[in-house]
């Protein structure tokens, strides 16, 4: 079945550092890919998405590119802020389906 | 900005009891979902619901579970006879349209503890 693998956390960075959170997936067909973020005490919020190969999703300075050849969707941000501290989830949905398959989540801690 | 709300935020119940978790999706949304996250594990899809019927469900969503939209605003998940392993955070979500990649908006979750 489908699966999503994320790098283990927590990831601890200083403010203004470069962020990469790795995500790889296994799926049949051509899934859509998502990054969700969960701030403390809140629900999951969509951060960005990409629905086909080579698409780049971007939002709030975060970017991720759908790489079919490496089955990856790594999340990047050039300069993190303390307010980016949260848990980040990579997810996919199979073509035509709505059920999201999530990775295990990566906690990001940004220190001032 | 509209948001999905869930009640209660924390529910404690005895094994074998029935529980109903409640959600109010965003008002003009058409699709509704339940997910759960057992402590330390991944968020898992349970069920999606459209036009008053289940459109997808996972293997987890067995006969112990049911969903209902009892009125125009609420969406509920019922667990008939809770087990210890049902202890988890349950998230409700909704999306606006029939497009499968449409954004799912999540509620803050209900933490269910089964004793």
Interface residues (C-beta under 8 A of the other chain):
Chain A: X32 X36 X41 X42 X43 X44 X45 X46 X49 X51 X89 X91 X93 X95 X96 X97 X98 X99 X100 X101 X102 X103 X104 X105
Chain B: X4 X31 X33 X35 X41 X42 X43 X44 X45 X48 X55 X56 X58 X91 X93 X95 X100 X101 X103 X104 X105 X106 X107 X108 X109
